[in-house]
Amino acid sequence: MRNPARLKQMLFILDKFEGRILDDNLAVAIVAECIRYGIYRPMKQLPSIKEKWRTSTPGTFSKELLSAQEVDYLICNNPQEHKEAGFARGYPSRFATIFDLCKELGLAYYTPGAPIEISQLGRHLIDVLSVQENGDMLIVEEVQPAYEAEVFLQAFAKSQRKNPFVRVLNDNVPLILLLETIKLLNADSEFNGVGISRKELPLLIFWKDNNAAALYRRIKLLREKYRYNPSDETIIDICINEIMGGDYKKFDEKSIMRDYVDEFIRKMRMTGLISLRGAGRFIDINHNEDEKVEYVLGHYSTYPSFTDEREYFDYMSAIDSNLFAIRAVEVSDTKSEELLNNWVAEYSWETIKHEITILSRRRSSADDVLRILAAPVRLEFLTALAIKSRLPHVRVIPNYSVDDTGLPTSTAGGGAGDIECIELTKGILVEVTMAEGRTQTMMEIWPIERHLNVFKEKYTSDSECIFVAPSIYPDSRRQIDWIAADTNGEDRIRPYKIDEFIDFLETSEHLYAL
């Protein structure tokens, strides 16, 4: 529940209760609503519940809402022993655990006996989503994906490790420490100018203060001895015995070298300021956002300390309108294609095929780059790679937002198609989704037709659409057939399961159905 990517959905639920006085009964009601939407999923489940949650990821909205009876079953059959200060043991305390990060990042404030508040920053994050209930179906679309980076840049530019909500010894702002350390490393002529290595990140994660110069010197000393490949044991020894002093709690070694690092990279990339280089071995500044980086360092490198929770929340929730106003360097279609070609050179066809296949089965990637991308973003990226890899003569122009390496930072916005392709004089709009079942039919097909018409106006009337999903729901096929008949074949949509689309690319010389 501490994954920031899930906060927009959690805030959507909490917003239903804004202004109501928080007590233990209301806390239980809010957790019940989290269960109904699938955000929180207790372990002991009925078969009907397992089926409704089968095609979605824990911690995210499910495709189908639970009934009141199913929610009651889960609450009654999954007692909670959790206890948080100010809340009764059990589900009231579980509420506090679920929403504590919203409070810590300045998105929502709650305390027993007072009204629940959603901050202006939190409301901006809620606006990423469009959520509709259609009977027991939940239709969710990210209509403003760029808002997410705007919110988390505001939050992480100020988020202090040592704050009144989380009382730890480390006293720094991780994003500021990361940016300052990278700039020092990149300014050193002895190094390769690509930032900090993944293996060095645990030092930053464990670092006790905001002294980037001292951290830079320690990394420089490490590189002088081991270059860019110190052993895991060396890094763990520095973190535990040197930085933490050896008399600290026991840490899992795998967590130090992988889990903490992956979580840290995901959070920092959510700001839009961070790029991956060297096949994910290095973390660097996204130079499309240099103006924002300089602004953040100029305004947030020094910061006040807080002991009062409300004062810290007010500091975190205050919006810096200047950060909203600074725009990233715009990536042209030509540059986007060039960056995509770089990634095609990085990944073989067999690797692309393997990664898109495991994604279709909703399994996690082991790749250092791909595993940090959320499934919808990863599907758009891999689909663009797959087309360009197999059909290099086709122009492939993705509409997802990218960093300076061409790696996606969010999915394509709601007003355009996902991937625009040009083959000779023909146009092919490629739309992809992880949605399945009735949700797919309700959420995808009509917008695809609108996107195709916009695409035709932009490029050529001789255009069609390819629709790719893990599975194609029968109602979606019927809807696609109806569109073709209603337009006398003018609006042609070709649906493929992901596995079918891979087979098509392996056997066809053209993307357009000649």
C-alpha positions in Angstrom: 0.0 0.0 0.0 3.0 2.3 0.2 3.5 2.2 -3.6 2.9 5.8 -4.7 1.5 4.6 -8.0 -1.5 3.3 -6.1 -2.3 6.6 -4.3 -4.5 8.1 -7.0 -6.9 5.1 -6.6 -6.8 5.3 -2.8 -7.5 9.0 -2.8 -10.4 8.4 -5.1 -12.0 6.3 -2.4 -11.0 8.6 0.5 -12.6 11.5 -1.4 -16.0 9.8 -1.0 -15.7 10.5 2.7 -14.1 14.0 2.7 -15.6 16.3 5.3 -16.9 13.5 7.5 -15.6 13.3 11.1 -13.2 10.4 11.4 -13.9 7.8 14.1 -13.3 4.0 14.3 -16.7 3.2 12.6 -15.9 5.5 9.7 -12.4 4.1 9.4 -13.9 0.6 9.0 -16.4 1.8 6.4 -13.5 3.3 4.4 -11.6 0.1 4.5 -14.7 -1.8 3.4 -14.9 0.5 0.4 -11.2 -0.2 -0.3 -12.2 -3.9 -0.3 -15.2 -3.4 -2.5 -13.0 -1.7 -5.1 -10.1 -4.3 -4.7 -7.6 -1.8 -3.4 -7.2 -3.9 -0.2 -7.6 -7.7 -0.5 -7.8 -9.8 2.6 -6.5 -13.4 2.2 -9.5 -15.6 3.0 -11.8 -15.3 0.0 -14.8 -16.9 -1.5 -14.5 -18.4 -5.0 -16.7 -15.6 -6.4 -14.3 -13.0 -5.0 -11.2 -14.8 -6.4 -12.8 -14.8 -9.8 -13.6 -11.0 -9.7 -10.0 -10.3 -8.6 -8.4 -12.8 -11.0 -7.5 -10.3 -13.8 -6.2 -7.4 -11.7 -3.2 -6.7 -9.5 -3.5 -6.5 -5.7 -3.4 -2.9 -4.6 -5.2 -1.6 -7.7 -8.9 -1.4 -8.7 -10.4 -4.6 -9.7 -12.5 -5.0 -12.9 -15.6 -5.9 -11.0 -16.9 -4.4 -7.7 -17.7 -6.8 -4.8 -21.2 -7.0 -3.5 -22.1 -5.8 0.0 -22.3 -9.5 1.1 -18.9 -10.3 -0.3 -17.4 -7.3 1.5 -19.0 -8.4 4.8 -17.7 -11.9 4.3 -14.1 -10.7 3.9 -14.3 -8.4 7.0 -15.9 -11.0 9.2 -13.5 -13.8 8.1 -10.3 -11.9 8.1 -9.8 -10.3 11.5 -7.0 -7.8 11.8 -4.6 -7.7 14.8 -3.0 -4.5 13.6 -2.7 -1.5 16.1 -1.9 2.1 15.3 -1.9 5.0 17.8 -5.2 6.8 18.1 -7.2 3.9 16.4 -8.8 0.8 17.8 -7.1 -2.5 17.1 -8.2 -4.2 13.9 -9.7 -2.6 10.9 -9.6 1.0 12.3 -5.9 0.6 12.6 -5.7 -1.0 9.2 -7.3 2.2 7.8 -4.4 4.2 9.2 -1.8 1.9 7.7 -3.5 2.0 4.2 -3.6 5.8 4.0 -0.5 6.9 6.0 1.5 7.7 2.8 -1.3 10.0 1.6 -0.9 11.9 4.8 2.9 11.9 4.7 3.1 13.2 1.1 0.6 16.1 1.8 -2.3 14.6 -0.2 -4.9 14.0 2.5 -5.1 14.8 6.2 -7.0 12.9 8.8 -7.0 12.6 12.6 -9.6 11.0 14.9 -12.4 13.4 15.8 -11.7 15.8 12.9 -13.0 16.0 9.3 -11.1 14.2 6.6 -9.4 16.6 4.2 -8.2 16.2 0.6 -5.5 18.8 -0.3 -5.4 20.7 -3.6 -2.4 18.6 -4.4 -4.3 15.4 -3.7 -7.2 16.5 -5.8 -4.8 17.1 -8.7 -3.7 13.4 -8.4 -7.3 12.2 -8.3 -7.9 14.0 -11.5 -5.5 11.6 -13.3 -8.4 9.1 -13.3 -11.9 8.9 -14.8 -13.8 6.2 -12.8 -17.3 5.0 -13.7 -19.5 2.3 -12.2 -21.7 0.4 -14.6 -23.6 -2.0 -12.5 -20.9 -4.2 -10.9 -18.3 -3.2 -13.6 -15.7 -0.6 -12.9 -14.4 1.4 -15.8 -11.2 3.2 -15.1 -9.2 5.4 -17.5 -6.1 7.6 -17.0 -7.4 10.8 -18.7 -4.6 13.0 -17.4 -1.5 10.8 -16.9 0.9 13.8 -16.9 -0.7 15.0 -13.6 0.9 12.1 -11.7 4.4 13.3 -12.4 3.4 16.9 -11.5 2.1 15.8 -8.1 5.0 13.5 -7.2 7.6 16.1 -8.3 6.0 18.5 -5.9 5.8 15.9 -3.1 9.3 14.3 -3.5 11.0 17.7 -3.9 10.1 18.3 -0.3 9.6 14.8 1.3 11.9 14.5 4.2 13.1 11.1 5.6 13.0 12.5 9.1 9.5 13.9 9.5 6.9 13.9 12.2 5.0 11.0 10.6 8.1 8.7 10.2 10.6 9.3 12.9 13.9 7.8 11.5 17.5 8.8 12.0 18.2 9.6 8.4 17.8 13.4 7.8 17.6 14.3 4.1 15.3 14.7 1.2 16.2 11.7 -1.0 15.3 13.4 -4.4 17.5 16.4 -3.6 20.4 14.2 -2.4 20.1 12.1 -5.5 20.1 15.0 -7.9 23.0 16.8 -6.1 25.1 13.6 -6.0 24.5 12.8 -9.7 25.5 16.4 -10.7 28.8 16.0 -8.7 29.5 12.6 -10.2 28.8 13.9 -13.8 31.0 16.9 -13.3 34.0 14.6 -12.4 36.0 14.1 -15.6 37.3 10.8 -14.3 33.8 9.3 -14.7 31.6 8.5 -17.7 28.9 11.2 -17.0 26.0 8.8 -16.8 25.1 9.4 -13.1 25.1 6.9 -10.2 25.2 3.2 -10.7 22.4 0.9 -9.5 25.0 -0.9 -7.3 25.9 2.5 -5.6 22.3 3.4 -4.8 22.1 1.6 -1.5 24.8 4.0 -0.2 22.5 6.9 -1.0 19.4 5.1 0.4 21.2 4.5 3.7 23.0 7.9 3.8 22.3 9.7 7.1 22.3 13.3 6.1 22.0 15.7 3.1 25.7 16.1 2.5 25.9 15.2 -1.2 29.6 16.2 -1.4 30.5 13.6 1.3 28.4 10.9 -0.5 30.1 11.8 -3.8 33.5 11.4 -2.2 32.6 8.0 -0.8 31.3 6.8 -4.2 34.5 8.2 -5.8 36.6 6.2 -3.4 34.5 3.1 -4.1 35.0 3.5 -7.8 38.7 4.0 -7.5 38.9 0.6 -5.9 36.3 -1.4 -7.7 35.3 0.8 -10.7 31.6 0.2 -11.4 31.4 -3.4 -10.2 31.8 -3.8 -6.4 30.6 -7.0 -4.9 27.2 -7.1 -3.1 29.1 -7.9 0.1 31.2 -4.7 -0.2 28.1 -2.5 -0.6 26.3 -4.2 2.2 29.3 -3.9 4.5 29.5 -0.1 3.8 25.8 0.4 4.4 25.6 -1.6 7.6 28.9 -1.2 9.3 30.2 2.1 7.9 27.1 4.3 7.4 24.8 2.8 10.0 27.6 2.0 12.5 27.0 -1.8 12.7 24.6 -1.6 15.7 21.4 -1.3 13.8 18.5 -3.6 13.0 19.3 -6.6 10.8 18.6 -6.0 7.1 17.8 -8.6 4.5 20.8 -8.6 2.0 18.5 -9.2 -1.0 16.4 -6.2 0.0 19.4 -3.9 0.3 20.7 -4.7 -3.2 17.5 -5.2 -5.1 14.2 -4.5 -3.4 15.1 -1.1 -1.8 16.8 -0.1 -5.0 13.9 -1.0 -7.3 11.4 0.8 -5.0 13.7 3.9 -4.9 14.1 4.1 -8.6 10.3 3.7 -9.2 9.6 6.6 -6.8 12.2 8.9 -8.2 11.2 8.2 -11.8 7.6 9.2 -10.9 8.9 12.8 -10.7 9.9 12.7 -14.4 13.4 14.0 -13.5 15.3 10.6 -13.7 16.4 8.5 -16.6 18.0 5.1 -16.8 21.1 4.5 -18.9 23.4 1.6 -19.7 20.5 -1.0 -19.9 19.4 0.1 -16.4 22.8 0.0 -14.8 22.9 3.7 -14.2 20.5 6.3 -12.9 20.9 9.8 -14.3 19.1 13.1 -14.7 16.5 13.3 -17.5 18.0 16.2 -19.5 14.6 17.0 -21.0 13.8 18.3 -17.5 17.0 20.2 -16.8 15.1 23.4 -16.1 13.0 21.7 -13.5 16.0 20.1 -11.9 17.7 23.5 -11.5 14.6 25.0 -10.1 14.2 22.2 -7.6 17.8 22.4 -6.4 17.6 26.2 -6.2 14.5 26.2 -4.1 14.5 23.0 -2.0 18.2 22.1 -1.3 17.7 23.8 2.1 14.5 23.1 4.0 12.9 23.7 7.4 12.6 21.0 10.1 9.3 20.1 11.7 8.1 18.4 14.9 4.4 19.1 14.4 2.5 16.8 12.1 0.0 19.4 10.9 2.7 22.0 10.2 4.6 19.4 8.1 1.5 18.4 6.2 0.7 22.0 5.4 4.3 22.4 4.1 4.0 19.3 2.0 0.5 20.1 0.6 1.4 23.6 -0.5 1.5 23.8 -4.3 4.5 25.5 -6.0 2.8 26.8 -9.1 6.2 27.5 -10.7 6.9 23.8 -10.9 3.6 23.3 -12.7 4.5 26.0 -15.2 8.0 24.7 -16.2 7.6 22.5 -19.3 9.9 19.7 -20.4 11.8 19.9 -23.6 9.4 18.6 -26.3 10.5 15.5 -28.1 9.8 15.6 -31.8 8.4 12.7 -33.8 11.8 12.4 -35.5 13.6 12.3 -32.1 11.0 9.8 -30.7 11.7 7.4 -33.6 15.5 7.8 -33.2 15.2 6.9 -29.5 13.0 4.0 -30.2 15.6 2.7 -32.7 18.2 2.8 -29.9 16.0 0.6 -27.7 15.4 -1.8 -30.6 19.2 -2.1 -30.8 19.3 -2.8 -27.1 16.7 -5.7 -27.1 16.8 -8.6 -29.5 13.5 -9.9 -31.0 13.6 -13.0 -28.8 13.9 -10.8 -25.7 11.1 -8.5 -26.9 8.9 -11.6 -27.6 9.7 -13.1 -24.2 8.9 -9.9 -22.3 5.6 -9.2 -24.1 4.6 -12.8 -23.7 5.1 -12.8 -19.9 3.3 -9.5 -19.7 0.3 -11.0 -21.4 0.3 -13.6 -18.7 0.5 -10.9 -16.0 3.9 -12.0 -14.8 6.7 -9.8 -13.6 9.8 -9.0 -15.6 13.3 -9.7 -14.4 14.8 -7.0 -16.7 16.4 -4.1 -14.8 14.6 -1.6 -17.0 11.3 -3.2 -17.9 10.4 -4.3 -14.4 10.1 -0.7 -13.2 7.5 0.1 -15.8 3.8 -0.4 -14.8 2.1 -3.0 -17.0 0.1 -0.6 -19.2 3.2 1.5 -19.9 5.3 -1.6 -20.5 2.7 -3.0 -23.0 2.8 0.3 -25.1 6.6 0.3 -25.0 7.1 -3.4 -25.9 4.5 -3.2 -28.7 6.3 -0.2 -30.3 9.6 -2.1 -30.0 8.1 -5.3 -31.5 6.7 -3.5 -34.6 10.0 -1.6 -35.2 12.1 -4.7 -34.6 10.2 -6.9 -37.0 9.2 -4.3 -39.6 12.0 -1.7 -39.6 10.6 0.0 -42.8 7.5 1.1 -40.8 7.6 4.5 -39.2 6.7 4.0 -35.5 5.8 7.1 -33.5 4.6 6.3 -29.9 2.5 8.8 -28.1 3.5 7.9 -24.6 5.6 10.5 -22.7 9.4 9.7 -22.7 12.5 10.7 -20.9 15.7 11.7 -22.8 16.5 8.0 -23.5 13.0 7.3 -25.0 11.9 5.2 -22.1 8.2 5.9 -21.3 7.3 7.9 -18.2 3.6 7.5 -18.6 1.0 6.0 -21.0 -0.3 8.0 -24.0 -2.8 10.7 -23.0 -6.5 10.2 -23.3 -7.0 12.4 -26.4 -4.8 10.4 -28.8 -4.1 6.9 -29.9 -1.2 4.9 -28.4 1.2 4.3 -31.3 1.1 5.9 -34.8 2.6 3.9 -37.7 3.1 4.9 -41.3 3.9 2.2 -44.0 4.5 3.8 -47.4 1.2 5.8 -48.0 -0.8 3.8 -45.5 -1.6 4.6 -41.9 -1.9 2.2 -39.0 -3.0 3.3 -35.5 -2.0 0.7 -32.9 -4.1 0.7 -29.7 -3.1 -1.6 -26.8 -4.7 -2.4 -23.5 -4.3 -4.7 -20.5 -8.1 -4.6 -20.0 -10.1 -7.8 -20.5 -13.7 -9.0 -20.3 -16.6 -6.6 -20.2 -14.4 -3.7 -19.1 -12.5 -4.0 -22.4 -15.7 -3.6 -24.4 -17.0 -0.6 -22.4 -13.7 1.2 -22.1 -11.8 0.7 -25.3 -13.7 0.3 -28.5 -15.6 3.6 -28.8 -12.5 5.7 -27.9 -10.5 3.7 -30.5 -12.9 4.7 -33.2 -12.6 8.3 -32.2 -8.8 8.1 -32.1 -8.8 6.4 -35.6 -10.8 9.3 -37.1 -8.3 11.8 -35.5 -5.4 9.8 -36.9 -7.0 9.8 -40.4 -7.2 13.6 -40.3 -3.6 13.9 -39.2 -2.1 11.5 -41.8 -4.2 9.8 -44.4 -7.8 8.6 -45.0 -6.2 5.2 -46.1 -5.8 4.1 -42.4 -6.8 1.3 -40.2 -6.4 0.3 -36.5 -4.8 -2.6 -34.8 -6.1 -3.4 -31.4 -4.0 -5.6 -29.1 -4.9 -7.0 -25.7 -4.1 -10.1 -23.6 -7.5 -11.5 -24.8 -10.3 -10.2 -27.0 -13.7 -10.3 -25.3 -16.5 -11.6 -27.6 -18.5 -8.5 -27.1 -15.5 -6.4 -28.2 -15.3 -8.4 -31.5 -19.1 -7.9 -32.1 -18.7 -4.2 -31.4 -15.7 -4.0 -33.8 -17.8 -5.8 -36.5 -20.7 -3.4 -36.0 -18.4 -0.4 -36.4 -17.1 -1.8 -39.7 -20.6 -2.5 -41.0 -21.9 0.9 -39.8 -19.1 2.8 -41.7 -19.2 0.5 -44.8 -15.7 -0.7 -43.9 -14.2 2.9 -43.6 -13.3 2.4 -39.9 -11.5 -0.9 -39.9 -10.2 -2.3 -36.5 -8.2 -5.5 -36.5 -8.2 -7.2 -33.0 -5.4 -9.4 -31.9 -4.6 -11.2 -28.7 -1.0 -10.4 -27.7 0.2 -13.9 -28.7 -1.6 -13.6 -32.1 0.0 -10.2 -32.7 3.4 -11.6 -32.1 2.7 -14.5 -34.5 1.5 -11.9 -37.1 4.7 -9.9 -36.8 6.8 -13.0 -37.2 5.1 -14.1 -40.4 4.1 -10.8 -42.1 6.1 -8.5 -44.3 3.6 -5.6 -43.8 1.8 -4.0 -40.8 -1.1 -2.8 -43.0 -3.5 -5.5 -44.2 -2.9 -5.0 -48.0 
